[in-house]
Amino acid sequence: MPLLLCVLLALLACAPVAAAAERPNVVVLMTDDQTVADLEAMPRAHALLGAGGVTFDRSYVSYPLCCPSRATFLSGQYAHNHNVLGLHPPTGGYGRFDALESLPVWLERSGYRTAHVGKYLNGYGTDTPADPPPGWSDWYGAVGDSTYRMWGFTLNENGEPRTYGAPFDENPVNYQTDVLADKAVELIERRASASDPLFLSVAFLAPHHEGSTIRSTTGQIVRAAPRHAGSFATKYFRRPTGFNEADVTDKPFFLRRRPRMSPAQVSRIAANYRARQESLLAVDEAVTDIVSALRETGELDNTYLMLTSDNGFMQGEHRVPTGKMLPYDPSTQVPLLLRGPGLPQDEVSQALVGNVDLAPTILEIAGALSTKPLDGRSLLSLARDPTLEPKRSLLHETGGQRFVRRIDQDVTGVPPIRDLRSYRAIRTARWLYVEYRGGQRELYDLDQDPHQLESLHRDPAYARLEARLARRVTLLAQCAGPACLTY
């Protein structure tokens, strides 16, 4: 986008807007590492937001990793444009993000009261000071590594740090999900009599694992609220399609060299699955509390609510016991539920959408403008008419670098740099084509093979299709702004 146009948009964003009372509130609820299948642990959320609105069945994230994905949510841009390429310096983390021109800044500029509660971008409070970022009128951000503790975490509360409990003192009062829910409800109640509309971002840790010290001490991947502990102790673990895949000869080398998982590994995956789902029960109750607060303050009918996750999670598919960052659906596909004024209820959209579309959607709802080119598009028209399935492609991309400190390295020296595993991929309504650094490829027909079990990249019958997709992904990996919707 030309610089002059960006300046004009910035000026327009500061122009008078419609009366605040006429503008809707926006509440975004984001979980961490939640799969679409995990929604079965959240019946209240499904009833209030899914049955109460629109479910996007084909919702994906571009860079399936916490920090780059959240940066896309806050910028409306692919990672190659917002430049947050991982979790850690030098090419990733909170310090890489341009917070001065981002979604909360644009919304605050246009007259919204903005508030954030919970996890933000990796490195907040470790790579950089834990100061409230620009654009947030109210700030309750989880600080540093304490973010990954269900007890003993610290929030920066509008500039003042406050720690809740201790890591191994499982006092129900200090359970992270409940504390965040209470903060969100308090913010809603506090703003009920205000004239300015509210943008509220609530980011839960669940079902993401806790820190390594917690896991090694408790033996649990993530602790549920005490009232929910053991709720799914006997729940049957339905092995997903592709679990412990028998034949991975069509996969890239780093998967081909993985042996099939042992019974002990499978048992751990099943235990982790149950723990993750138990941790989501408190999130489900939090959704109920937040919706109830909006209803009791008379704001529900004037509020858009969105529930999603920053990425999915692998649980044994393609022999991957745990993790994300891979281009396969368990890693890239996420829940997306949206309800709000004028939207139908209990409808499902099959349109291909991405987290790159979230900021454009919120900006359209708010009547606000960005000062940067947006790579996605608003989802409001698709939500209003869920039968629409416009043609579009989505980009998946990973990469970046991180510092790696060796035990024998002089602490005053510059740490060595390690390249992160890198690929770029194009997803269309039917095809998924992946190119890895080093030249390895994958091609899947999603109509015939929705679980990506048999790559077609070596089949000569698909050579011309593969060449076309290769050209398109090259363009998409360099796109910016509206051009990203044309490839």
C-alpha positions in Angstrom: 0.0 0.0 0.0 1.5 3.4 -0.9 2.7 5.5 2.1 0.3 8.3 1.3 -2.7 6.0 1.4 -1.6 4.6 4.8 -1.3 8.2 6.1 -4.8 9.0 4.8 -6.2 5.9 6.4 -4.6 6.9 9.7 -6.2 10.4 9.5 -9.5 8.9 8.6 -9.2 6.5 11.6 -9.1 9.6 13.8 -12.1 11.2 12.2 -15.4 11.5 14.0 -17.4 8.2 14.1 -21.0 7.2 14.6 -22.5 7.6 18.0 -20.8 5.2 20.4 -24.2 3.8 21.6 -24.9 2.6 18.0 -21.6 0.7 17.7 -21.5 -2.9 18.9 -19.2 -4.4 21.4 -16.7 -7.1 20.3 -15.6 -9.9 22.6 -12.9 -12.4 21.4 -12.3 -15.5 23.4 -9.1 -17.4 22.4 -7.9 -20.7 23.7 -4.4 -22.1 23.2 -3.7 -25.3 21.2 -7.3 -26.3 21.0 -8.4 -28.6 18.2 -11.8 -28.6 16.6 -12.5 -32.0 18.2 -11.9 -30.5 21.6 -15.1 -28.5 21.3 -16.9 -31.6 22.5 -15.7 -30.7 26.0 -17.4 -27.3 25.7 -21.2 -27.9 25.3 -22.1 -24.5 26.8 -19.9 -22.6 24.3 -21.4 -24.6 21.5 -24.9 -23.8 22.6 -24.3 -20.1 23.3 -22.0 -19.3 20.3 -22.4 -22.1 17.8 -26.1 -22.9 18.1 -26.5 -19.2 18.9 -24.6 -18.1 15.8 -22.5 -19.4 13.0 -19.8 -22.1 13.1 -17.1 -21.9 10.5 -16.2 -25.6 9.8 -13.2 -24.8 7.6 -11.2 -22.3 9.7 -7.4 -22.4 9.6 -4.4 -20.6 11.0 -1.6 -19.6 8.7 1.4 -20.1 10.9 0.3 -22.8 13.4 2.4 -21.6 16.4 1.3 -19.4 19.3 3.2 -16.1 18.8 3.1 -15.8 15.0 -0.6 -16.8 15.0 -1.6 -14.2 17.6 0.4 -11.6 15.7 -1.7 -12.4 12.7 -4.9 -12.0 14.8 -3.6 -8.6 16.0 -2.5 -7.4 12.5 -4.6 -9.0 9.9 -1.4 -10.0 8.1 0.5 -13.1 7.2 3.7 -13.7 9.1 5.9 -12.7 6.1 4.3 -9.2 6.5 4.1 -8.8 10.3 7.5 -10.4 10.6 6.9 -12.4 13.8 8.5 -15.6 12.6 8.5 -17.8 15.7 8.4 -17.7 19.5 11.9 -16.4 20.2 14.5 -13.8 19.1 16.0 -12.9 16.8 13.2 -13.4 14.4 10.2 -14.1 16.7 8.6 -13.1 20.0 6.7 -10.1 21.3 9.6 -7.8 20.6 9.3 -8.3 16.8 5.7 -7.2 16.7 4.8 -3.7 15.6 2.4 -2.9 18.5 2.3 0.8 17.6 0.0 0.1 14.6 -2.1 -2.9 15.4 -5.8 -3.9 16.0 -6.2 -2.4 19.6 -4.6 0.9 18.5 -6.9 1.1 15.5 -10.0 0.3 17.7 -9.0 2.7 20.5 -8.3 5.4 17.9 -11.9 5.0 16.5 -13.5 5.4 19.9 -13.5 1.9 21.5 -12.6 1.1 25.0 -10.1 -1.8 24.6 -9.2 -4.5 27.2 -7.1 -7.5 27.2 -7.0 -10.3 29.8 -4.6 -13.3 29.8 -1.9 -14.6 27.5 -0.5 -12.2 24.9 2.6 -12.8 22.7 5.4 -15.1 23.7 8.3 -13.0 25.2 6.0 -10.4 26.9 7.8 -9.8 30.2 10.9 -11.8 29.3 12.3 -10.6 26.0 10.9 -7.1 26.7 9.6 -5.4 29.9 6.1 -6.2 31.0 4.7 -2.8 30.2 1.1 -2.4 29.0 1.3 -2.4 25.1 0.0 0.5 23.1 -3.7 0.6 22.3 -5.1 -1.2 25.4 -7.2 1.0 27.6 -7.3 -1.8 30.2 -4.5 -4.3 30.5 -4.4 -7.6 32.4 -1.6 -9.4 30.6 0.0 -12.6 31.8 3.7 -12.1 32.3 6.6 -14.2 31.1 7.0 -17.9 31.9 4.3 -17.5 34.6 1.8 -17.5 31.8 2.3 -21.3 31.6 1.2 -22.0 35.2 -2.4 -22.6 36.2 -1.4 -21.4 39.7 1.3 -19.0 40.6 1.0 -16.8 37.5 1.5 -13.1 37.4 -0.7 -10.5 35.6 0.4 -7.0 34.8 -2.8 -5.2 35.9 -2.7 -1.7 34.2 1.0 -1.4 35.1 1.0 -3.1 38.5 2.2 -6.8 38.8 0.0 -9.1 40.8 0.8 -12.8 41.4 -2.1 -15.3 42.1 -1.1 -18.1 44.4 1.9 -20.4 44.2 2.7 -23.0 41.5 1.9 -26.0 43.7 -0.8 -24.5 46.0 -3.9 -25.6 44.1 -6.2 -23.1 45.9 -9.4 -23.0 43.7 -9.6 -19.2 44.2 -6.4 -18.7 42.2 -7.0 -21.0 39.3 -5.9 -19.1 36.2 -8.9 -19.7 33.9 -11.3 -18.6 36.7 -9.3 -15.6 37.5 -9.3 -14.5 33.9 -13.0 -15.1 33.6 -13.7 -13.0 36.7 -11.5 -10.2 35.2 -13.5 -10.3 32.0 -16.9 -10.2 33.8 -15.7 -7.3 35.9 -14.7 -5.4 32.8 -18.1 -6.0 31.2 -19.9 -4.9 34.3 -17.7 -1.8 34.8 -18.3 -0.7 31.2 -22.1 -1.3 31.3 -22.9 2.4 32.0 -20.2 3.8 29.7 -21.0 5.5 26.4 -18.1 4.0 24.5 -18.2 0.5 23.0 -16.0 -2.3 24.3 -13.5 -4.5 22.6 -12.5 -7.3 25.0 -9.9 -9.9 24.3 -9.7 -12.8 26.7 -6.9 -15.3 26.1 -7.0 -18.6 28.1 -4.0 -20.9 28.5 -6.1 -24.1 28.3 -5.7 -26.6 26.9 -2.0 -25.7 26.4 0.5 -27.6 28.6 2.0 -26.0 31.7 5.7 -25.3 32.1 8.2 -28.2 32.3 8.8 -27.8 36.1 5.0 -28.2 36.7 4.8 -31.2 34.3 7.7 -33.0 35.8 6.6 -32.4 39.4 2.9 -33.2 39.0 3.1 -35.7 36.2 0.2 -33.8 34.4 0.4 -31.9 31.1 -2.1 -29.3 32.3 -4.1 -29.2 35.5 -7.9 -28.8 35.5 -9.7 -26.8 38.0 -10.1 -28.8 41.2 -13.8 -29.1 40.7 -13.2 -30.8 37.3 -10.2 -33.0 38.1 -10.9 -36.6 37.1 -14.0 -35.7 35.2 -12.8 -37.5 32.1 -10.6 -40.1 33.9 -12.4 -42.9 32.1 -13.3 -41.1 28.9 -12.6 -43.2 25.9 -9.8 -41.8 23.7 -11.0 -42.1 20.1 -7.9 -42.4 18.0 -8.1 -39.8 15.2 -7.8 -40.9 11.6 -4.1 -41.2 10.8 -3.2 -42.0 14.3 0.2 -43.8 14.5 0.1 -43.9 10.7 1.3 -47.3 9.3 2.9 -46.0 6.1 4.6 -42.6 6.1 6.8 -43.2 3.0 4.9 -40.3 1.3 5.9 -37.9 4.1 9.0 -35.6 4.4 12.2 -37.2 5.8 11.7 -35.9 9.4 8.5 -37.9 9.7 9.7 -40.9 7.7 12.4 -41.5 10.2 9.9 -41.6 13.1 9.2 -45.2 14.3 5.6 -46.2 15.1 4.6 -45.2 18.6 4.9 -47.6 21.4 1.9 -48.6 23.7 3.5 -46.5 26.4 3.5 -43.5 24.1 -0.1 -44.1 23.1 -1.1 -44.3 26.8 0.6 -40.9 27.4 -1.3 -39.4 24.5 -4.6 -40.7 25.9 -3.8 -39.3 29.3 -2.8 -36.0 27.9 -6.0 -35.9 25.8 -8.1 -36.4 28.9 -6.2 -33.7 30.9 -6.5 -31.2 28.0 -10.3 -31.8 27.8 -10.7 -31.4 31.6 -8.9 -28.1 31.5 -11.4 -26.8 28.9 -14.4 -27.4 31.3 -13.5 -24.2 33.1 -13.2 -22.3 29.8 -16.7 -23.6 29.0 -18.0 -22.2 32.2 -16.1 -18.9 31.6 -17.9 -18.5 28.3 -21.2 -18.9 30.2 -20.2 -16.3 32.7 -19.1 -13.8 30.1 -22.3 -14.3 28.1 -24.4 -14.0 31.3 -22.6 -10.7 32.2 -23.4 -9.3 28.8 -27.0 -10.4 29.1 -27.4 -9.0 32.6 -25.9 -5.6 31.6 -28.2 -5.4 28.6 -25.3 -5.6 26.2 -25.6 -9.1 24.7 -27.9 -8.1 21.8 -25.3 -5.4 20.8 -22.3 -7.6 21.1 -20.4 -9.8 18.7 -18.7 -12.8 20.3 -16.0 -14.9 18.7 -14.4 -18.1 20.0 -11.3 -19.5 18.4 -7.8 -20.9 19.1 -4.3 -19.8 18.1 -3.6 -23.1 16.5 -4.5 -26.8 16.7 -2.5 -29.7 18.1 -1.2 -33.1 17.0 -2.1 -36.1 19.1 -0.6 -39.1 17.4 -1.5 -38.3 13.8 1.2 -39.2 11.3 3.2 -40.6 14.3 3.6 -37.2 15.9 2.8 -37.7 19.6 2.4 -34.0 20.5 3.0 -30.7 18.8 1.9 -28.3 16.1 3.6 -26.1 13.4 3.0 -28.8 10.8 0.7 -28.1 7.7 -1.7 -31.0 8.5 -5.3 -30.3 9.6 -4.9 -31.3 13.3 -2.2 -28.6 13.6 -3.7 -25.8 11.4 -7.5 -26.2 11.7 -9.1 -24.4 14.7 -12.6 -23.8 16.0 -14.3 -20.6 15.0 -17.7 -19.7 16.4 -19.3 -16.3 15.8 -22.6 -14.8 17.1 -23.8 -11.2 17.0 -26.5 -8.8 15.9 -28.1 -9.7 12.6 -26.4 -13.0 12.3 -28.4 -16.3 11.8 -28.5 -18.9 14.6 -27.4 -22.5 14.4 -25.8 -22.2 11.0 -22.7 -23.7 9.6 -20.4 -22.2 6.9 -18.2 -24.3 4.7 -16.3 -21.3 3.4 -12.5 -21.5 3.6 -11.5 -18.9 6.2 -8.3 -18.1 8.2 -7.1 -16.2 11.2 -5.8 -13.6 8.8 -9.5 -12.7 8.4 -10.2 -12.0 12.1 -8.9 -8.4 12.3 -10.7 -7.3 9.1 -13.9 -8.8 10.6 -13.5 -6.9 13.8 -12.7 -3.7 12.0 -15.8 -3.9 9.9 -17.9 -4.6 12.9 -16.4 -1.6 14.7 -16.4 0.7 11.7 -12.7 1.3 12.2 -9.8 1.5 9.8 -6.3 0.0 9.7 -3.2 1.9 8.7 -1.6 -1.1 7.2 -2.6 -3.4 4.3 -4.7 -6.3 5.5 -4.1 -9.7 3.9 -7.4 -11.1 4.9 -11.1 -10.1 4.5 -14.1 -9.6 6.7 -16.2 -12.7 7.5 -19.4 -10.8 8.1 -20.9 -11.4 4.7 -20.2 -15.1 5.0 -21.7 -15.2 8.5 -24.8 -13.4 7.3 -25.2 -15.8 4.5 -23.5 -19.1 5.4 -24.3 -20.6 2.0 -21.7 -18.4 0.4 -18.4 -20.1 -0.5 -16.3 -17.6 -2.4 -13.2 -18.9 -4.2 -10.0 -18.2 -2.2 -6.7 -19.7 -1.1 -5.0 -19.6 2.2 -1.3 -19.5 2.9 0.5 -21.7 5.5 4.0 -20.6 6.2 6.7 -21.2 8.9 10.3 -20.4 9.4 12.5 -17.9 11.2 15.5 -18.3 13.5 16.2 -18.5 17.2 19.2 -18.1 19.5 20.4 -21.3 21.0 22.6 -21.2 24.0 25.0 -24.1 24.5 26.0 -25.2 28.0 29.6 -24.7 27.3 29.2 -21.3 25.7 30.6 -18.2 27.3 27.5 -16.3 28.6 29.0 -13.0 27.3 29.2 -14.4 23.7 26.5 -14.2 21.1 24.4 -17.4 21.1 24.5 -19.5 17.9 21.4 -19.2 15.7 19.4 -22.2 14.6 17.0 -22.2 11.6 13.5 -23.3 12.4 11.8 -25.9 10.2 10.4 -24.0 7.3 7.7 -24.6 4.7 5.2 -22.7 2.7 1.9 -24.2 1.6 -1.2 -23.3 -0.3 -4.7 -24.5 0.8 -7.6 -24.3 -1.6 -11.1 -25.7 -1.2 -9.8 -29.0 -2.6 -6.0 -29.1 -2.5 -3.2 -28.8 0.0 0.3 -28.3 -1.6 3.4 -28.0 0.6 7.0 -27.0 -0.2 9.7 -27.6 2.5 13.0 -25.8 2.7 15.3 -28.2 0.9 12.8 -29.1 -1.8 10.6 -31.8 -0.3 6.9 -31.6 -1.3 3.5 -32.9 -0.5 0.2 -32.7 -2.4 -3.2 -33.8 -1.0 -6.6 -34.1 -2.6 -8.7 -32.9 0.4 -12.0 -34.1 -1.2 -10.7 -37.7 -1.4 -8.1 -37.6 1.4 -9.2 -35.1 4.1 -6.8 -36.5 6.7 -3.7 -36.2 4.4 -2.8 -39.8 4.4 -1.5 -40.2 0.9 0.5 -37.5 -0.8 0.2 -37.4 -4.6 3.3 -35.3 -5.3 5.1 -38.3 -6.9 2.2 -39.2 -9.2 2.9 -38.0 -12.8 -0.9 -37.5 -13.3 -0.8 -34.5 -11.0 2.4 -32.9 -12.3 0.6 -30.0 -14.1 -1.6 -29.3 -11.1 1.4 -29.3 -8.8 3.2 -26.9 -11.1 0.2 -24.5 -11.0 0.0 -24.7 -7.2 3.7 -24.2 -6.9 3.5 -20.9 -8.9 0.5 -19.8 -6.8 2.2 -20.5 -3.5 5.3 -18.6 -4.6 3.1 -15.5 -5.3 1.0 -16.0 -2.1 4.2 -16.2 0.0 5.1 -12.7 -1.2 1.7 -11.1 -1.2 0.6 -8.1 0.7 -2.9 -6.6 1.1 -5.8 -7.3 -1.2 -3.5 -9.1 -3.6 -3.4 -12.0 -1.1 -7.0 -12.8 -2.0 -6.3 -13.2 -5.7 -4.0 -16.2 -5.8 
